[in-house]
Every structure is written in C-alpha cells, then in structure tokens.
Amino acid sequence: MSLVVYLAAFVFGMTSVLLFRRPRTAAPRNPLTLSTCAAIALGALVFVCAAPATLAAVNSLTGVPNFGAPLTYGMLSAYSCAVLVLLINWRGGSRERVRRMVLRSVAAYGLLVAAIVVLFALAEADAERLTDLDTYYATTPFMREMILLYLIGHSAAMLVMCVVCVKWGREVDGLLRTGLRLILVGALLDVAGFQLTKYTAVAARWSGHDLDFLSTTVAPPMAALAALLWSAGFALPRLLPSVLAQWRGLGDYRRLDPLWSLVGSVPTAPKPQVAWWQLPRARLQWREVSIHDALLALAPYFDHRLRERARDAALRAGRSPHEARLAAEAAMLADAARRAAAREEPPETAGTYRLHATEVSGTGGLVELAQELHRPPAARGGAAPPAPTVTEPEEPHVA
C-alpha cells in the first residue's frame, strides 16, 4: 500500500510544482497561486505521512508508538485548512474580508491540531498500529475523540468545497466549469469513499462489529483517487491553455521546416540560439526571428520579373489572388536563396518589396509561405519560364 500512496503523493506534488513554475503571466506571489500550491503540496505530504512505511520510520525515530498518527492527522487538518483558504482566495472580495476569513480558518484548524496533539498525549496507545489505528483505538478514551476530531475537521472542508463547486459551476463555463466539476467529483469521492467508510468502520467498532476492511482497504485508494481528481480540477483551467499553446507552437515550428530549410543554408542567415530543453514556444520564437532576419538578408536578390511571371501563371491556373501571390513569393524566394548561396550578383530587377509573411503579425504568414514552398512547383499553378532556376535545391551546395 505504501507504493500506491507514495505514487499519489508524487503526482499530487508534481501538480503543485507545475502550477508554481507556470506563472510568467501570473506573479508567483499571487495569493491564489500560492494557496493552490500550498493546498496541493500539503495534500501530497498527507499521503507521504500516511504511508505505513513512513509511519513505521517516524515511530522508530521518535521512540513513541503511533507518533505518526497525530503527525498525519495534524497534516490532514492543515490540508483541510489550506483547502478553505484556497476557496476564500478563489472567491475573492475585499482584501480585509479575505484576510479576516483566512485568519479565522487558520485559527480554527490551529486549535484542532492542538487538540489532536493533546488528546494523543493523554491517550494510552502503546500498541503500534500502522494500517488500522482508527478502528483498533476506536473505543480507547482520548484516542476515540482524536479520531473523531480529525474526521470532522476534514469533512467540514470537503463539504464546503462541494457546496462552493455546485454554486460556482452554475455561474461559469468552459475550462473553469470543467475544473469545478472535477473538483466536485473528487470532493464527493473523498466524502463517500474515504470519510463515510472511516465513520462506518469506527461506528461499527463502537457497536461491537468488525468492518475494519472499510477503513484499511477501501478508504486509502478512494482518498488517493479523490485527491488526484481534485488536483486535476484545479490544474486543468490553469495549465491546459499553456499546454495547448505549446502544442500549437510545436505544430507551427514543424510547419516552418520547408522555409527554414531554404533560408537556413544562406550564409547570411543567423542560426537559432536555442537549447534542447527549451519549450516549443521559445523554439518557435527563435526560428521566427531567424527567418525574418534571413528574409531581410535575401531581399536584394529578389527577382520581381520572375515573381510576376509566377503570379500570372498561378492566376491562369485558377488560383485565388492570395494563393497566386504566395506561389509567386515562394518562387522568388527560392530563386533568391539560390543566388545568395551561389554568391551571384543581385538581379537587375531587384527593388523594395514586402513579402506577405512580413506584413502580418504572428507566424501565420510564415507558415503559409512555408507550406507553399512545400508544394511541388507544378502544383503552384504552373511553372514560370525560369522554373529550373527557382526550384533547384541542390545549387546552394556549389558555394
């Protein structure tokens, strides 16, 4: 069971790391970001502390049987408090109101943690129990109260979360609503799969029955699954837009390959200064800047008579004016790259001309030009008279 709990703690903790490292657009000191990361990190610590291997190590290091119990329950109470603080920050409002509600939550759960420690100190719990402490000591004075206190404190936080998610889910849409639904499902699973089974197993002990399997076998995996759904609900609206942006950046980066293959071999073209670990958006930015610089370097080699012939041929082939312009610019650019690589003199028809890709913002124009270069010359609407000059890719190797 320790392996499963540690795995849940790892995934839970990584969510916190990703959320905390994400904010280039959101300041790291944003209360909502901090409270989200704190709640998820505390949730991960709860799983680490609750693992039987951790409990055994803590008991051995302290020399106190079951010392890991108040540590875990105190950590769970801190996690419940962090959930309430997160909801308060998410709800927002005046700074004074938010501060007052946060202080009240911290004070209430601080007293709860203190009560857990005091009750454990007063109890007689000399038999070490790593997996069934809740049911084994369910009828033991002071331990009984300690177990009830931590369960009630956690139940209060999860029920508040359910109410908030249901209420806010009606007011929002899109990714935020999806995230709220995941949080709601996770909270309900925690209430029904973890807390209710714990309450049932403890109450069964009070009545002289044995339903310990609910507490030892059913509750832990349900708590792990609930926590993962809960963290996914908070992470999804914040991380998914960034992930999708990186995915789109990777697609544009790859679609620029034909254009970069053409201008990257030009001696005057700068090389992208990127490291292997950089994300697709950063790599795309470097490639975009490098291509624009290369296009400026190739501008003196543009043959405008060739461009006009290629445009007229594309129009005769039935292509739209925009498509014909792209086809003509692709032909002219291929010819310019060949001339520059061969160190030829610029053509007599050289002059000022702005490519469509340099007139529009973003990478859309460059991607269109790259995809046009990827098309066979015949598919561009007919080859211009000097087509061999335009489409010979091997010529740059002569230089």
TITIRO-254049 format. One record per atom (N, C-alpha, C): x, y, z. Coordinates in steps of 0.1 Angstrom, whole numbers, plus 5000, padded with zeros to 4 digits. Example, Ala and Ser with C-alpha at 12.3 -4.5 7.8 and 13.67 -1.06 7.14 Angstrom:
<recs>
513249435078;512349555078;513249675078;512849785071;513749895071;512950005079;
</recs>
This chain:
<recs>
500849885000;500050005000;500950135000;502150125006;502950245007;503350294993;503550194983;503950234970;502850314963;501550274965;500450344959;500350484965;500450484978;500350614985;501450714981;502650664980;503750744975;503550794961;503050704952;502750744938;501750864938;500750844946;499750954947;500351084952;501251074962;501951194967;502751254956;503451174948;504351224938;503551304927;502451244923;501651314912;501051434918;500551424930;499951544937;501051654938;502251624943;503251724944;503751784931;503851704921;504251754908;503251854902;501951834906;500951934902;501252064908;501652064921;502052184928;503252254921;504252174918;505452234912;505152294898;504352224890;503952284877;503152414878;502252414888;501452534890;502352654895;503352624903;504152724909;505152774898;505652684890;506652724880;505952794867;504652774865;503952824854;503952974853;503853054864;503453194862;504553284857;504653294844;505253404838;504253514836;503053474834;501953574833;501353604846;501453514856;500953544869;502053544879;502053644888;503153664897;503253544907;504453494910;504553384920;503853424933;503853544937;503253584950;501753604949;501153574938;499653584937;499053494948;498153554957;497653464968;496953344963;496253354951;495553234946;496553124942;497653164935;498653074931;499353004943;499653094953;500353034965;499452944973;498152984974;497252894982;496952764975;496852774961;496652644954;497852554955;499052604954;500252524955;500352474969;500052554979;500252514993;499252404996;497952414991;496952304994;497452174987;497852184975;498252054968;499552004974;500452084978;501652034984;501351974998;500452035006;500151975018;499351835016;498551835006;497951705002;498951595000;499951634992;501051534989;501751495002;501951585012;502651555024;501751465033;500451475032;499451395039;499651245034;499751225021;499951095016;501251035020;502351115020;503651065024;503651025039;502951105048;502951075062;502050955065;501050935057;500050825059;500550695055;501650685046;502150555042;502650475053;502350345054;502850265065;504350275067;505050275056;506550285057;506950415064;506350525061;506650645068;506250645082;505050595085;504650585099;505650495108;506050385102;507050305109;508350375112;508850455102;510050525103;509950635113;508750715113;508550815123;508450765137;507750655139;507650595152;509050545157;509850495148;511150445152;512050555156;512050665148;512950775151;512550855164;511250865166;510850935179;510850845191;510750715189;510750625200;509350625207;508350685200;506950685206;506050605197;505450505202;504550425194;503350505189;503150495176;502050565169;502150715169;503450765170;503650915169;503250965155;503350875145;502950915132;501450945131;500650905140;499250925139;498851075141;499351145152;499051285153;499751365142;500851325138;501551395127;500751385114;500251275111;499351255099;498051335100;497451315112;496151385114;496351535114;497451585120;497651725120;497951775106;498651695098;498951735085;497651745076;496751645079;495451645072;494651765076;494651805088;493951915093;494552045086;495852055085;496452165078;496052165064;495952055058;495552045044;494052095042;493252055052;491852095051;491752245053;492552305062;492552445063;493052515050;494052455044;494552515031;493552515020;492652405020;491552405011;490652515013;490252545026;489352655028;490052795025;491352805028;492052935024;492052945009;492252835002;492252844987;490852884982;489752834988;488452874984;488153024987;488653064998;488453205002;489253294991;490453264988;491153344978;490553334964;490053214961;489353204948;488153284947;487353284958;486153364958;486453514957;487553554964;487953694963;487153784972;487153914969;486454014977;487454114982;487054204991;487954304996;489154235003;490254305003;491454245010;491254225025;490554315031;490254305045;489354185048;488354165040;487454055042;488153915040;488953915029;489753785026;490653755038;491353865043;492353845053;491653795066;490453855069;489753815081;489253675081;488753625069;488353485068;489453385068;490553425062;491753335063;492253325077;492353435084;492753425098;491853335107;490553345104;489553265112;489753115109;489953085096;490152945092;491452895098;492552965098;493852925103;493652905118;492952995125;492852985140;492052865143;490952835136;490052725139;490852595137;491552575126;492252455124;493552445132;494152565136;495252555145;494852505159;493652545164;493152485176;492852335174;492352295163;492052155160;493352075161;494452125155;495752055155;496252045169;496152155177;496552145191;495752045199;494452035196;493551945203;494051795200;494351775187;494751645183;496051605191;496951695192;498251665199;497951635214;497151725220;496851705234;496151575237;495151545229;494451415231;495351295229;496251295220;497151185218;498051175230;498551285236;499451285247;498651225259;497351245260;496651195272;496251045270;496250995258;495750865255;496750755258;496250635260;497150525262;497150445249;498150465241;498250395228;499650335226;499950235233;501250175233;501450065222;500350015217;500549915206;500649985193;501749965186;501950025173;500949975162;500250055156;499250015145;499550105133;499950045122;500350115110;499250135100;498350045100;497250045090;495850055096;495650015108;494250005113;494150085127;494950195128;494850265141;493450315144;492850375134;491450435136;490550335142;490450215137;489550115142;490050045155;491350025156;491949955167;491750035180;491850165179;491750255190;490350335190;489350285183;488150355181;487350365195;487650275204;486950285217;487850325228;489050365225;490050395235;489850545239;489750575252;489550715256;490650805251;490250925247;491151025241;491550995227;491950875224;492150835210;490850845202;489850805208;488550805202;488150945198;488351045207;488051185204;488951235194;490251205194;491251245184;490851205170;490451085169;490051025156;488851105151;487851125159;486651195155;486951335151;487751405158;488151545156;488751565142;489751475139;490351495126;489351465114;488551365116;487551335106;486551445104;486051505115;485051615114;485751735107;486951765111;487651885105;487751865090;488151745086;488351725071;486951725064;485951665071;484651665065;484051805062;484351885072;483852025071;484452095058;485752075056;486352145045;485852085032;485751955031;485251895018;483851925015;482951935025;481551975023;481452115018;482252205024;482252345020;482652345005;483652265002;484152264988;483052214978;482352114982;481252064974;480152174972;479752244982;478752354981;479252464972;480552504973;481152614965;481152564950;481552444948;481752394934;480352394927;479352344934;477952344928;477452484925;477752574935;477252714933;477952784921;479352774921;480152844911;479952774897;479752644897;479552574885;478452624876;477452694883;476352754875;476652884870;477752944874;478053084871;479153094860;479852984858;481052994849;480852884838;481752894828;481652794817;483052764812;483252684802;484552654796;485352564806;486652594805;487552514813;487352524828;486952644832;486752664846;485552574851;484552564844;483452474848;483952334848;484652294838;485252154838;486052134850;486952224853;487752214865;486952204878;485852284879;484952274891;484252144892;483952084881;483251954881;484251844886;485451854881;486451754886;486751774901;486751894905;486951924920;485751864927;484551884922;483351834929;483351684930;483751624919;483751474919;484851424929;485951494929;487051454938;486551474953;485951584956;485451614969;484351514973;483451484964;482351384967;482951244969;483951204962;484651084963;485351074977;485951184981;486551194994;485551175005;484451245003;483351235014;482851095015;482451035003;481850905003;482850785004;483950804997;484850684996;485850685008;486250795013;487150805024;486450825038;485850935039;485250975052;484150885056;483150855047;482050775051;482450635055;483450585048;483950445051;484650455065;485350555068;486050575081;485050585092;484050665090;482950685100;482250545103;481950475092;481250355093;482050245101;483350235097;484250145104;484350175119;484550305122;484650345136;483450315144;482250355138;480950335144;480650185146;481150105137;480949955138;481749905150;482949955153;483649915165;482949955177;482250075177;481550115189;480450025192;479849965182;478649875184;479149725185;480449705185;480949565187;481049495174;481049555163;481149485150;482549515144;482849435134;484149455127;483949475112;484149605109;484149645095;485449715092;486549665097;487849735096;488249745082;487849655073;488349655059;487949785052;486849845057;486449975051;487450075053;488050075065;489050175069;490450145063;490750015063;492149975059;492249945044;491249905038;491349855024;490649955014;489450005018;488650085008;489050225009;489250285021;489450425023;490750475016;491850415018;493150475013;493150494997;492750394989;492750424975;491650524971;490550524978;489550624974;490050764977;490750784988;491350914991;492350954981;493250854976;494250884966;493550934953;492550854949;491850894936;491151024938;490551054949;489851184951;490851294951;491951274957;492951384957;493551414943;493651304935;494151324921;493151404913;491851364914;490851434907;490751584911;490851604924;490851734930;491951824924;493151774924;494251844919;494151874904;493651774897;493451784883;492451894880;491451904888;490452014887;490952154888;491952164898;492552294900;493552324889;494252224885;495352244875;494852264861;493752194857;493252204843;493052344838;492252424845;492052564839;493252644838;494252614846;495452694847;496552644838;496652514836;497752454828;497352424814;496152384812;495752344798;495952454788;495552574790;495752684780;497252694776;498152684786;499552684783;500052564775;499552444779;499852324772;499452334757;498252384755;497752394742;498552494733;498952604740;499752704733;501052644729;501652564738;502952494735;502752394723;501652324723;501352224713;501152294699;500452404699;500352484687;501652544682;502452584692;503852634689;504652524682;504552394687;505252284681;504852264667;503452274665;502952244651;503452354642;503452484646;503952584637;505452574635;506152534645;507652514644;507952404633;507152304633;507452194623;506952244609;505852314609;505352364596;506252464589;507152524597;508152614591;509352544586;509452414587;510652344583;511052374568;510052364559;510452394545;511052534543;510552634550;511052764548;512452774555;512552714567;513852724574;514952644566;514552534560;515552454552;516052534541;515252624535;515652704524;516552824528;516152894538;516853014542;517952984552;517852874559;518852844569;520252814563;520252774550;521552744544;522252864538;521552984538;522053104533;523153154542;524353184537;525453224546;525153334555;524253424551;523953544559;522853514569;522253404569;521153374578;521653334591;521153404602;521553364616;521053234620;521653164629;521253034634;520453054647;519452974649;518652994661;519452954673;519453044683;520153024696;519252954706;519052824704;518152754713;518852634719;518352604731;518952484738;517852374736;518352244738;517452134736;516352124746;516552194758;515452184768;514452294767;514552384757;513652494756;512252444751;511252504756;509852464752;509552504737;508552444731;508252474717;508052624714;507352694723;507052834720;508352914719;509352884728;510652954728;511352924715;511352794711;512052754699;511352814687;510052824687;509352884676;509753034675;509853104686;510153244686;511553264680;512553184684;513853194678;513853174663;513053064659;513053034644;512353144637;511353204642;510653314635;511553434634;512253474644;513153584643;514253554633;514853434633;515953394624;515453404610;514253354607;513753354593;513453494589;512953584597;512753724593;514053794590;515053764598;516453824595;516953764582;516753644579;517253584567;516453644555;515153664556;514453724546;514953864542;515253944553;515854074551;517154064543;517953964547;519253944540;519053904526;517953834522;517753784509;517053894500;516553994506;515754094499;516454154486;517754184487;518454234475;518454134463;518254004466;518353904455;516953874449;515953944453;514553924448;514453964433;514053874425;513853894411;512353924409;511954044406;510554084406;509854044393;510654034382;510153984369;509753834371;510553764377;510253624380;509053604388;508953694399;507753684407;506453714399;506553814390;505353854383;504953744373;505953674367;505653564358;504953444366;505553414378;504953314386;503553344390;503353474394;502053514398;500953494387;501353544375;500453534363;500153384360;501153304361;500953154358;500053094368;500153134381;499253084391;497853134389;497653254385;496353304382;495653234371;496453214360;495953134349;495552994353;496252944363;495852804367;494652804376;494052914379;492752924386;492952944401;494152984405;494353004420;493853154423;493453164436;493053294440;494153394440;493853534441;494953624441;495853604453;495353574465;496253554476;497153434474;496553324469;497353204466;498353224455;497953304445;498953344435;500053424440;499753514449;500853594455;501853504463;501253414471;502153324478;502953234469;502353184458;503153104449;504253184443;503953304439;504953394433;506153424443;505753454455;506753484465;507653364468;507053244468;507753124471;508853104460;508353124447;509253104436;510453214437;510053334439;511053444440;512053414452;511553364463;512353344475;513353224472;512853124465;513653004462;514853054453;514453134443;515553184434;516553274442;516053354451;516953444458;517853364467;517353264474;518253174482;519253114474;518953064461;519953004453;521053104449;520553224446;521553324442;522553364453;521953374465;522753414477;523753304480;523253184480;524153064483;525253054473;524953084460;525953074450;526853204448;526553304457;527253434457;527153504444;526053494437;525853564425;525553714428;525553784417;525253924418;523653944419;523154034426;521754054427;521154084413;519954044410;519354074396;519154224394;519054254381;518854394378;517454444382;516554354384;515154394387;514954404402;516054394410;515954394425;515354534429;514554534439;513954654444;513254634457;512554734462;511954714475;510554634473;510354544481;509154464481;508954394494;507754394500;507454334512;506754204510;507254094515;506553974514;505353974523;504353894519;503153884527;503453844541;504453754543;504753704556;505253814565;505853924559;506354034568;505354134570;504154124564;503154224566;502154194577;502154064580;501154024590;501953984603;501254004614;501853974627;501753824630;502553774639;502553634642;503253544632;503053414634;503753324625;502853274613;501553324613;500653274602;501253294588;501753414585;502253444572;503453354569;504353334578;505553254576;505053104573;504153064581;503652924579;503052904565;502253004560;501652994547;502752994536;503753074538;504853074528;505652944529;505852884541;506552764542;505752644535;504452644537;503652544531;503552554516;503652674511;503652694497;505052644491;506052664498;507352614494;507352464494;506552404503;506452254504;505752194492;504952274485;504252224473;505152204462;504952104453;505752094441;505552214432;506552254424;506352374416;505152364407;504952254401;503752234392;502452264399;502352234412;501152244420;500852394424;501852474421;501652614425;500852694414;500552624403;499752684393;500452704380;501552634378;502252644366;503652704368;504652644362;505952704364;506252824356;506952914362;507353034354;508452994344;508753074334;509753034324;511052994330;511653064340;512953024345;512752924357;511752834356;511452754367;512652674372;513552624363;514752544369;515552634379;515652764376;516452844385;515752854398;514352854398;513652874411;513652754420;513652644414;513352524422;514552434424;515752474420;516952384422;517452394436;517152294445;517552304459;519052264460;519652194450;521052154452;522052264449;521652374442;522552474438;523352534450;522752554462;523452624473;524752544477;524752414474;525952334478;527152354470;526952434458;528052464450;529052564456;528452654465;529252754470;530352704479;
</recs>
